[in-house]
Amino acid sequence: MTGNRIPVDEEIGPRRPGAIYQNIDGRFEVLALITDPAEAAQLLRREGARWAVIVRDTLRPDGQPFVVGSVWTTSDYLIRPARTAFAPAA
């Protein structure tokens, strides 16, 4: 860890594929977690990004997936934990 930088796992929090969390902005289902810094920086259009999360707002019937890179805070709370195992493809 460099300087006072927060570890990536703490920044991401419990946001793993399948998790649902809520904050003041909405209720979000995590569709994908990107931990490759180059891919995260490209998706977020922000140099220095270390990770990104692709989410969908479940409170919007037309909710389209979008990318976020905000750090997990005390105003975020977990509604449903992430899947622990992958289901077979249909």
Phi, psi and omega per residue, in radians:
M1 nan 2.396 -3.105
T2 -1.770 2.211 3.088
G3 1.014 -2.367 -3.132
N4 -1.698 0.342 -3.091
R5 -1.137 2.335 3.130
I6 -1.290 2.412 3.083
P7 -1.021 2.536 -3.097
V8 -0.945 -0.777 -3.126
D9 -1.029 -0.620 3.100
E10 -1.251 -0.650 3.105
E11 -1.125 -0.727 -3.104
I12 -1.292 -0.614 -3.083
G13 1.201 -2.587 -3.102
P14 -1.481 0.267 -3.091
R15 -1.358 1.637 3.064
R16 -2.194 2.772 -3.119
P17 -0.888 2.262 -3.128
G18 1.733 -0.343 -3.140
A19 -1.254 2.644 3.004
I20 -2.184 2.276 3.118
Y21 -2.345 2.827 -3.110
Q22 -2.337 2.605 2.988
N23 -2.647 -2.966 -3.078
I24 -1.075 -0.426 -3.095
D25 -1.468 -0.308 -3.124
G26 2.691 -2.952 3.092
R27 -2.071 2.160 -2.940
F28 -2.145 2.337 2.995
E29 -1.687 2.272 3.130
V30 -1.433 2.090 3.138
L31 -1.647 -0.611 -3.125
A32 -2.740 2.606 3.051
L33 -2.090 2.152 -3.134
I34 -1.887 2.055 -3.118
T35 -1.937 0.021 3.039
D36 -1.407 2.012 -3.069
P37 -0.989 -0.669 -3.134
A38 -1.139 -0.760 3.130
E39 -1.193 -0.722 3.125
A40 -1.079 -0.766 3.136
A41 -1.089 -0.683 3.119
Q42 -1.181 -0.793 -3.125
L43 -1.115 -0.707 -3.101
L44 -1.529 -0.138 -3.078
R45 0.930 0.813 -3.085
R46 -2.559 2.031 3.086
E47 -1.099 2.551 3.094
G48 1.521 -0.061 3.090
A49 -1.131 2.392 -3.141
R50 -1.823 -0.316 -3.107
W51 -2.812 2.915 3.069
A52 -2.649 2.702 3.113
V53 -2.192 2.297 3.043
I54 -1.726 2.155 -3.063
V55 -2.259 2.923 3.038
R56 -2.365 2.293 3.125
D57 -1.328 1.969 -3.083
T58 -1.359 -0.159 3.101
L59 -1.480 -0.198 3.129
R60 -1.839 2.131 -3.138
P61 -1.077 -0.462 3.139
D62 -1.817 0.377 -3.061
G63 -1.025 2.062 3.124
Q64 -1.728 2.533 3.108
P65 -1.045 2.495 3.055
F66 -2.603 2.905 -3.040
V67 -1.764 2.401 3.038
V68 -2.247 2.698 3.098
G69 -2.402 0.371 -3.122
S70 -1.371 2.504 -3.130
V71 -1.264 2.494 3.070
W72 -1.123 2.272 -3.127
T73 -2.258 3.139 3.130
T74 -1.235 -0.214 3.073
S75 -1.514 -0.110 3.048
D76 -1.652 2.483 3.025
Y77 -2.480 2.540 -3.071
L78 -1.417 2.264 3.084
I79 -1.745 -0.756 3.113
R80 -2.395 2.232 3.122
P81 -1.194 2.844 3.123
A82 -1.136 2.779 3.030
R83 -1.121 2.495 3.095
T84 -1.726 -0.327 3.130
A85 -2.386 2.658 3.117
F86 -1.544 2.403 3.070
A87 -1.472 2.570 3.103
P88 -1.136 2.547 3.109
A89 -1.185 2.519 -3.136
A90 -1.414 nan nan
